[in-house]
Amino acid sequence: MRLESATLDRLAPRIRRPAYDRSRITPGIVHLGLGAFHRAHQAVVIDDCLAAGATSWGIVGASLRSPETRDALAPQDHLYTVAVRATEGTGHRVIGALLDSVVAREKPAALVERMADPGIRIVSLTVTEKGYCHTPQTGDLDERHADVIHDLNNIDAPRSAPGFIVAALARRRALGIQPFTVLCCDNLAANGHTVQRIVTQFAALRSKDLGKWITDNVAFPCTMVDRIVPETTDADRGTVAAALGLRDAWPVMTEPFTQWVVEDRFCAGRPDLAAAGVELVTDVKPFELMKLRLLNASHSALAYLGYLAGYETIADTMQDPHFARLGARVMEEAAVTLTMPAGTDLAAYRASLLERFSNPALHHRTWQIAMDGSQKLPQRLLGAIQDRLAMNLPIATHALAVAGWMRYVTARDEQDRAIDVRDPLAAEIAGLAREAGPAAERLAPALLGVTKVFGPLGAEPRLREAVTAALGRLYKQGARRAVETLVSA
Ligand code: CS2
């Protein structure tokens, strides 16, 4: 029997379920990017808001391309399970906040229509770094991106997230409906400001007036979002069904930890997020940098080097004491580049990250985190490198992480087996790697010359030297030994 409204009362009694009448909830949020992360993070907070009595903040989720999520969730009335995996055991909760879902590719005009509905007051996003059609290095809209070109010519049937936002805002403006808040929940640097720039640049290409109206009227709060959410596997579906006593085609697996820091700047209202555990602040920047440079940076370092060393998950990688020290070292070296508000305990934060990474119940694949590195490196590793160079501090640890990425994107592992590299720049990078061959002194400068990723920093001699040396060690010693050498020095 499947999880759906009609079977909710058959759930095993200990499973938490929506404590409110779902039929009375109306949508207030359209969420773009209906992936596992959204469903395990923001949707849980909104579920708490609904349980606390809010009735007009339900979520309509949109997948930009794939119909998978809609096909799985529609037959179960968009109910799904969040399985929280701790070392001690797993807790399950059924979430009711998602009311409906749409597949943007199938009916783009209908999605624009929905986003223009006056009841929608927030459009939130988790479309991953590459979903913003921007150049990660500069934070500007990539005007030559195929989806941007398409959307500028077909604004009533867009494809990209910025295209949908611009189309819906233009429509609201034409109809005299107040704009919604655009709430970016992706790991971009200064995510609200960056998305504001991308959206206004896009709008201005359509009409100068629209760009100005957006600048004057639309709020783009910055946010820091944090919860580790590995991809759900068939085995996970099996254990969830056993716990529920019902089949759920689309559960999400996550960890106990969750954090959401939001700049309190909304232009059309918001639910009582603070009561649901969200930290509302006036400046998110320090928290965002802390998370990107400590959590995400060490995650990426462990993912590239761990993958090359043959480790399947982050928890496996952390079992190797040299890699655990590498993770700690990335954090330690990034920490000196941060300026945190008084009272922030960075040492405790770092310790908690190491513990979260080591959670053996969480099967977070190194391969999954290794994806889209060209979009992730700038905000995770390069900013800290730049700051450390300005402070005249050594960068060997971060350089090894960058070299790990370079070795990984050559698409051959240490046993010369193919690596399934997923990255929007994969083809360009593979071409450069082929030309350079497996030689650090050619490959490192070739990839550092990819300005979309490295910008002017790629020409910095101290970075060139450190990355070339680290890549040389990766070729000579392999990842396992190279990490050991680094952390033992
Ligand atoms: C990870 C993040 O896949 C990745 O690149 O580093 O998704 C990470 O798990 C989250 O940001 C944690 O909040």
Residues whose N, C-alpha, C, O or C-beta is under 5 A from the ligand:
A	BS01	CS2	V225 D226 R227 I228 V229 N296 H299 Q368 I369
